[in-house]
Amino acid sequence: MDFPGWGTAVLMLDLPSAALCGIDLLSFTPSLRFRGIKNLPPGIHFFFTGASASLSVRHGTWVQIGTPRSESTTVIIKKWDAEKEELVEEPDQAVQMRWRANIGTVWDEGLTPYRQSVLSAGGELGAVEETNDWARLTDCITPALLSRITNGHLDDWTLSSASCAKEDTESIPGLSNEEDFAALEKPLGFLPINLKQTWREGAVGRERTEAAKDRSWALGDLIERHCSQDGEGQIIGEMQFTFLMVLTLGNYSCLEQWKRILNLALTCHSATNDRSGLFVKVLGALKLQLQHSNDVEGGLFDFSDEGGAMLKNLLKTFRRGLEDRNGNGHSAIMDELNRLESYVKSEYGWELSDSYVRRGMLELEDGEQVEMEVSDLEGEDERGEYAPVILEVTEAYNTERF
């Protein structure tokens, strides 16, 4: 028996054979012998289940694993609720005591080691590649952030594929009024990002126009008013949380908040002078997230020319704004942006800089040479039919207009 006498184990009891089970970045279909996962390292972890591996509502729970204080085993016991189709706390204290006292009987064959091996559908152990990326993907997620977003307390950080923030109810069919929203589970408590008003109350004229183009004021106001505990870390932590909930649960509301965070951060220009560390972390976190977007079959996002237009345009705009400024920390931001650009160029063929060939000669198979011009980026470069046009306002127009 390979029972070390210490560590943390999560028991997932009574799972149906067709259920989907997951811990952090690893998901699988449990075998008949599967009872849970052992040797969880200290830190924040997320485990989730679904009634089937196909389309179904998934439910998940965040847990915080502490460092063992002595040679003992910490056992977290969850039980499958067939009616709710999710894992819930084992209500019977006697059952909990019995499992904790006899954990050694299932340690070898019933519990699979964390991130080292997984039980296949046939019940055989199959090796999988270990990765330390989970710690990097969650390094800014704190218990305070989990309590705020899930509206829960320690050991009750739960949500599902259908969990929703109030600001996203109008975007989801069937959730168009307060009564429908009240009937749902507890709402998600995201940071209030309003991209439709990124200027201070009472701003007019040029100040309002500049704040709409450069959202640095909105970012600073958000951090000052709503991120008092961890400051800028709350922005990165929520970006990490929302991405992982899209990756594991397919949560729509989290996807919308992830987009809002990127839209806010990557349209800030003057803030790069004072908050260079924040933007380095945003770009680094985004690169790591894009690397894991293919963890799900078919890819998490559509990064074709049309599907990736939003993110590509944001990165191009951010690069242009960064190139126009000089300040402390800009070199660190540019270095991180260059690493991200190298990745998206190799993976998706994106060109974030304006230094690319727009027109040139192409030699055909028969040797004939023809002149070609790239028109795909005319809208971004304001060329061709997208070029600005100066209209001369005549006196007759002025007379008719006024």
Secondary structure as a PSIPRED ss2 file (coil, helix, strand):
# PSIPRED VFORMAT (PSIPRED V4.0)

   1 M C   1.000  0.000  0.000
   2 D C   1.000  0.000  0.000
   3 F C   1.000  0.000  0.000
   4 P C   1.000  0.000  0.000
   5 G C   1.000  0.000  0.000
   6 W C   1.000  0.000  0.000
   7 G E   0.000  0.000  1.000
   8 T E   0.000  0.000  1.000
   9 A E   0.000  0.000  1.000
  10 V E   0.000  0.000  1.000
  11 L E   0.000  0.000  1.000
  12 M E   0.000  0.000  1.000
  13 L E   0.000  0.000  1.000
  14 D C   1.000  0.000  0.000
  15 L C   1.000  0.000  0.000
  16 P C   1.000  0.000  0.000
  17 S C   1.000  0.000  0.000
  18 A C   1.000  0.000  0.000
  19 A C   1.000  0.000  0.000
  20 L E   0.000  0.000  1.000
  21 C E   0.000  0.000  1.000
  22 G E   0.000  0.000  1.000
  23 I E   0.000  0.000  1.000
  24 D C   1.000  0.000  0.000
  25 L C   1.000  0.000  0.000
  26 L E   0.000  0.000  1.000
  27 S E   0.000  0.000  1.000
  28 F E   0.000  0.000  1.000
  29 T C   1.000  0.000  0.000
  30 P C   1.000  0.000  0.000
  31 S C   1.000  0.000  0.000
  32 L C   1.000  0.000  0.000
  33 R C   1.000  0.000  0.000
  34 F C   1.000  0.000  0.000
  35 R C   1.000  0.000  0.000
  36 G E   0.000  0.000  1.000
  37 I E   0.000  0.000  1.000
  38 K E   0.000  0.000  1.000
  39 N C   1.000  0.000  0.000
  40 L C   1.000  0.000  0.000
  41 P C   1.000  0.000  0.000
  42 P C   1.000  0.000  0.000
  43 G E   0.000  0.000  1.000
  44 I E   0.000  0.000  1.000
  45 H E   0.000  0.000  1.000
  46 F E   0.000  0.000  1.000
  47 F E   0.000  0.000  1.000
  48 F E   0.000  0.000  1.000
  49 T E   0.000  0.000  1.000
  50 G E   0.000  0.000  1.000
  51 A C   1.000  0.000  0.000
  52 S C   1.000  0.000  0.000
  53 A C   1.000  0.000  0.000
  54 S C   1.000  0.000  0.000
  55 L C   1.000  0.000  0.000
  56 S C   1.000  0.000  0.000
  57 V C   1.000  0.000  0.000
  58 R E   0.000  0.000  1.000
  59 H E   0.000  0.000  1.000
  60 G E   0.000  0.000  1.000
  61 T E   0.000  0.000  1.000
  62 W E   0.000  0.000  1.000
  63 V E   0.000  0.000  1.000
  64 Q E   0.000  0.000  1.000
  65 I E   0.000  0.000  1.000
  66 G C   1.000  0.000  0.000
  67 T C   1.000  0.000  0.000
  68 P C   1.000  0.000  0.000
  69 R C   1.000  0.000  0.000
  70 S C   1.000  0.000  0.000
  71 E C   1.000  0.000  0.000
  72 S C   1.000  0.000  0.000
  73 T E   0.000  0.000  1.000
  74 T E   0.000  0.000  1.000
  75 V E   0.000  0.000  1.000
  76 I E   0.000  0.000  1.000
  77 I E   0.000  0.000  1.000
  78 K E   0.000  0.000  1.000
  79 K E   0.000  0.000  1.000
  80 W E   0.000  0.000  1.000
  81 D E   0.000  0.000  1.000
  82 A C   1.000  0.000  0.000
  83 E C   1.000  0.000  0.000
  84 K C   1.000  0.000  0.000
  85 E C   1.000  0.000  0.000
  86 E E   0.000  0.000  1.000
  87 L E   0.000  0.000  1.000
  88 V E   0.000  0.000  1.000
  89 E E   0.000  0.000  1.000
  90 E C   1.000  0.000  0.000
  91 P C   1.000  0.000  0.000
  92 D C   1.000  0.000  0.000
  93 Q H   0.000  1.000  0.000
  94 A H   0.000  1.000  0.000
  95 V H   0.000  1.000  0.000
  96 Q H   0.000  1.000  0.000
  97 M H   0.000  1.000  0.000
  98 R H   0.000  1.000  0.000
  99 W H   0.000  1.000  0.000
 100 R H   0.000  1.000  0.000
 101 A H   0.000  1.000  0.000
 102 N C   1.000  0.000  0.000
 103 I H   0.000  1.000  0.000
 104 G H   0.000  1.000  0.000
 105 T H   0.000  1.000  0.000
 106 V C   1.000  0.000  0.000
 107 W C   1.000  0.000  0.000
 108 D C   1.000  0.000  0.000
 109 E C   1.000  0.000  0.000
 110 G C   1.000  0.000  0.000
 111 L E   0.000  0.000  1.000
 112 T E   0.000  0.000  1.000
 113 P E   0.000  0.000  1.000
 114 Y C   1.000  0.000  0.000
 115 R C   1.000  0.000  0.000
 116 Q C   1.000  0.000  0.000
 117 S E   0.000  0.000  1.000
 118 V E   0.000  0.000  1.000
 119 L E   0.000  0.000  1.000
 120 S C   1.000  0.000  0.000
 121 A C   1.000  0.000  0.000
 122 G C   1.000  0.000  0.000
 123 G C   1.000  0.000  0.000
 124 E C   1.000  0.000  0.000
 125 L E   0.000  0.000  1.000
 126 G E   0.000  0.000  1.000
 127 A E   0.000  0.000  1.000
 128 V C   1.000  0.000  0.000
 129 E C   1.000  0.000  0.000
 130 E C   1.000  0.000  0.000
 131 T C   1.000  0.000  0.000
 132 N C   1.000  0.000  0.000
 133 D H   0.000  1.000  0.000
 134 W H   0.000  1.000  0.000
 135 A H   0.000  1.000  0.000
 136 R H   0.000  1.000  0.000
 137 L H   0.000  1.000  0.000
 138 T C   1.000  0.000  0.000
 139 D C   1.000  0.000  0.000
 140 C C   1.000  0.000  0.000
 141 I C   1.000  0.000  0.000
 142 T C   1.000  0.000  0.000
 143 P H   0.000  1.000  0.000
 144 A H   0.000  1.000  0.000
 145 L H   0.000  1.000  0.000
 146 L H   0.000  1.000  0.000
 147 S H   0.000  1.000  0.000
 148 R H   0.000  1.000  0.000
 149 I H   0.000  1.000  0.000
 150 T H   0.000  1.000  0.000
 151 N C   1.000  0.000  0.000
 152 G C   1.000  0.000  0.000
 153 H C   1.000  0.000  0.000
 154 L C   1.000  0.000  0.000
 155 D C   1.000  0.000  0.000
 156 D C   1.000  0.000  0.000
 157 W E   0.000  0.000  1.000
 158 T E   0.000  0.000  1.000
 159 L E   0.000  0.000  1.000
 160 S E   0.000  0.000  1.000
 161 S C   1.000  0.000  0.000
 162 A C   1.000  0.000  0.000
 163 S C   1.000  0.000  0.000
 164 C C   1.000  0.000  0.000
 165 A E   0.000  0.000  1.000
 166 K H   0.000  1.000  0.000
 167 E H   0.000  1.000  0.000
 168 D H   0.000  1.000  0.000
 169 T H   0.000  1.000  0.000
 170 E H   0.000  1.000  0.000
 171 S H   0.000  1.000  0.000
 172 I C   1.000  0.000  0.000
 173 P C   1.000  0.000  0.000
 174 G C   1.000  0.000  0.000
 175 L C   1.000  0.000  0.000
 176 S C   1.000  0.000  0.000
 177 N C   1.000  0.000  0.000
 178 E H   0.000  1.000  0.000
 179 E H   0.000  1.000  0.000
 180 D H   0.000  1.000  0.000
 181 F H   0.000  1.000  0.000
 182 A H   0.000  1.000  0.000
 183 A C   1.000  0.000  0.000
 184 L C   1.000  0.000  0.000
 185 E C   1.000  0.000  0.000
 186 K C   1.000  0.000  0.000
 187 P C   1.000  0.000  0.000
 188 L E   0.000  0.000  1.000
 189 G C   1.000  0.000  0.000
 190 F C   1.000  0.000  0.000
 191 L C   1.000  0.000  0.000
 192 P C   1.000  0.000  0.000
 193 I C   1.000  0.000  0.000
 194 N C   1.000  0.000  0.000
 195 L C   1.000  0.000  0.000
 196 K C   1.000  0.000  0.000
 197 Q C   1.000  0.000  0.000
 198 T C   1.000  0.000  0.000
 199 W C   1.000  0.000  0.000
 200 R C   1.000  0.000  0.000
 201 E C   1.000  0.000  0.000
 202 G C   1.000  0.000  0.000
 203 A C   1.000  0.000  0.000
 204 V C   1.000  0.000  0.000
 205 G H   0.000  1.000  0.000
 206 R H   0.000  1.000  0.000
 207 E H   0.000  1.000  0.000
 208 R H   0.000  1.000  0.000
 209 T H   0.000  1.000  0.000
 210 E H   0.000  1.000  0.000
 211 A H   0.000  1.000  0.000
 212 A H   0.000  1.000  0.000
 213 K H   0.000  1.000  0.000
 214 D C   1.000  0.000  0.000
 215 R C   1.000  0.000  0.000
 216 S H   0.000  1.000  0.000
 217 W H   0.000  1.000  0.000
 218 A H   0.000  1.000  0.000
 219 L H   0.000  1.000  0.000
 220 G H   0.000  1.000  0.000
 221 D H   0.000  1.000  0.000
 222 L H   0.000  1.000  0.000
 223 I H   0.000  1.000  0.000
 224 E H   0.000  1.000  0.000
 225 R H   0.000  1.000  0.000
 226 H H   0.000  1.000  0.000
 227 C C   1.000  0.000  0.000
 228 S C   1.000  0.000  0.000
 229 Q C   1.000  0.000  0.000
 230 D C   1.000  0.000  0.000
 231 G C   1.000  0.000  0.000
 232 E C   1.000  0.000  0.000
 233 G H   0.000  1.000  0.000
 234 Q H   0.000  1.000  0.000
 235 I H   0.000  1.000  0.000
 236 I H   0.000  1.000  0.000
 237 G H   0.000  1.000  0.000
 238 E H   0.000  1.000  0.000
 239 M H   0.000  1.000  0.000
 240 Q H   0.000  1.000  0.000
 241 F H   0.000  1.000  0.000
 242 T H   0.000  1.000  0.000
 243 F H   0.000  1.000  0.000
 244 L H   0.000  1.000  0.000
 245 M H   0.000  1.000  0.000
 246 V H   0.000  1.000  0.000
 247 L H   0.000  1.000  0.000
 248 T H   0.000  1.000  0.000
 249 L H   0.000  1.000  0.000
 250 G C   1.000  0.000  0.000
 251 N C   1.000  0.000  0.000
 252 Y H   0.000  1.000  0.000
 253 S H   0.000  1.000  0.000
 254 C H   0.000  1.000  0.000
 255 L H   0.000  1.000  0.000
 256 E H   0.000  1.000  0.000
 257 Q H   0.000  1.000  0.000
 258 W H   0.000  1.000  0.000
 259 K H   0.000  1.000  0.000
 260 R H   0.000  1.000  0.000
 261 I H   0.000  1.000  0.000
 262 L H   0.000  1.000  0.000
 263 N H   0.000  1.000  0.000
 264 L H   0.000  1.000  0.000
 265 A H   0.000  1.000  0.000
 266 L C   1.000  0.000  0.000
 267 T C   1.000  0.000  0.000
 268 C C   1.000  0.000  0.000
 269 H C   1.000  0.000  0.000
 270 S C   1.000  0.000  0.000
 271 A H   0.000  1.000  0.000
 272 T H   0.000  1.000  0.000
 273 N H   0.000  1.000  0.000
 274 D H   0.000  1.000  0.000
 275 R C   1.000  0.000  0.000
 276 S H   0.000  1.000  0.000
 277 G H   0.000  1.000  0.000
 278 L H   0.000  1.000  0.000
 279 F H   0.000  1.000  0.000
 280 V H   0.000  1.000  0.000
 281 K H   0.000  1.000  0.000
 282 V H   0.000  1.000  0.000
 283 L H   0.000  1.000  0.000
 284 G H   0.000  1.000  0.000
 285 A H   0.000  1.000  0.000
 286 L H   0.000  1.000  0.000
 287 K H   0.000  1.000  0.000
 288 L H   0.000  1.000  0.000
 289 Q H   0.000  1.000  0.000
 290 L H   0.000  1.000  0.000
 291 Q H   0.000  1.000  0.000
 292 H C   1.000  0.000  0.000
 293 S C   1.000  0.000  0.000
 294 N C   1.000  0.000  0.000
 295 D C   1.000  0.000  0.000
 296 V C   1.000  0.000  0.000
 297 E C   1.000  0.000  0.000
 298 G C   1.000  0.000  0.000
 299 G C   1.000  0.000  0.000
 300 L C   1.000  0.000  0.000
 301 F C   1.000  0.000  0.000
 302 D C   1.000  0.000  0.000
 303 F C   1.000  0.000  0.000
 304 S C   1.000  0.000  0.000
 305 D C   1.000  0.000  0.000
 306 E C   1.000  0.000  0.000
 307 G C   1.000  0.000  0.000
 308 G C   1.000  0.000  0.000
 309 A H   0.000  1.000  0.000
 310 M H   0.000  1.000  0.000
 311 L H   0.000  1.000  0.000
 312 K H   0.000  1.000  0.000
 313 N H   0.000  1.000  0.000
 314 L H   0.000  1.000  0.000
 315 L H   0.000  1.000  0.000
 316 K H   0.000  1.000  0.000
 317 T H   0.000  1.000  0.000
 318 F H   0.000  1.000  0.000
 319 R H   0.000  1.000  0.000
 320 R H   0.000  1.000  0.000
 321 G H   0.000  1.000  0.000
 322 L H   0.000  1.000  0.000
 323 E H   0.000  1.000  0.000
 324 D C   1.000  0.000  0.000
 325 R C   1.000  0.000  0.000
 326 N C   1.000  0.000  0.000
 327 G C   1.000  0.000  0.000
 328 N C   1.000  0.000  0.000
 329 G C   1.000  0.000  0.000
 330 H H   0.000  1.000  0.000
 331 S H   0.000  1.000  0.000
 332 A H   0.000  1.000  0.000
 333 I H   0.000  1.000  0.000
 334 M H   0.000  1.000  0.000
 335 D H   0.000  1.000  0.000
 336 E H   0.000  1.000  0.000
 337 L H   0.000  1.000  0.000
 338 N H   0.000  1.000  0.000
 339 R H   0.000  1.000  0.000
 340 L H   0.000  1.000  0.000
 341 E H   0.000  1.000  0.000
 342 S H   0.000  1.000  0.000
 343 Y H   0.000  1.000  0.000
 344 V H   0.000  1.000  0.000
 345 K H   0.000  1.000  0.000
 346 S H   0.000  1.000  0.000
 347 E H   0.000  1.000  0.000
 348 Y H   0.000  1.000  0.000
 349 G C   1.000  0.000  0.000
 350 W C   1.000  0.000  0.000
 351 E C   1.000  0.000  0.000
 352 L C   1.000  0.000  0.000
 353 S C   1.000  0.000  0.000
 354 D C   1.000  0.000  0.000
 355 S C   1.000  0.000  0.000
 356 Y C   1.000  0.000  0.000
 357 V C   1.000  0.000  0.000
 358 R C   1.000  0.000  0.000
 359 R E   0.000  0.000  1.000
 360 G E   0.000  0.000  1.000
 361 M E   0.000  0.000  1.000
 362 L E   0.000  0.000  1.000
 363 E E   0.000  0.000  1.000
 364 L C   1.000  0.000  0.000
 365 E C   1.000  0.000  0.000
 366 D C   1.000  0.000  0.000
 367 G C   1.000  0.000  0.000
 368 E C   1.000  0.000  0.000
 369 Q E   0.000  0.000  1.000
 370 V E   0.000  0.000  1.000
 371 E E   0.000  0.000  1.000
 372 M E   0.000  0.000  1.000
 373 E E   0.000  0.000  1.000
 374 V C   1.000  0.000  0.000
 375 S C   1.000  0.000  0.000
 376 D C   1.000  0.000  0.000
 377 L C   1.000  0.000  0.000
 378 E H   0.000  1.000  0.000
 379 G H   0.000  1.000  0.000
 380 E H   0.000  1.000  0.000
 381 D H   0.000  1.000  0.000
 382 E C   1.000  0.000  0.000
 383 R C   1.000  0.000  0.000
 384 G H   0.000  1.000  0.000
 385 E H   0.000  1.000  0.000
 386 Y H   0.000  1.000  0.000
 387 A C   1.000  0.000  0.000
 388 P C   1.000  0.000  0.000
 389 V C   1.000  0.000  0.000
 390 I C   1.000  0.000  0.000
 391 L C   1.000  0.000  0.000
 392 E C   1.000  0.000  0.000
 393 V C   1.000  0.000  0.000
 394 T C   1.000  0.000  0.000
 395 E H   0.000  1.000  0.000
 396 A H   0.000  1.000  0.000
 397 Y H   0.000  1.000  0.000
 398 N H   0.000  1.000  0.000
 399 T H   0.000  1.000  0.000
 400 E H   0.000  1.000  0.000
 401 R H   0.000  1.000  0.000
 402 F C   1.000  0.000  0.000
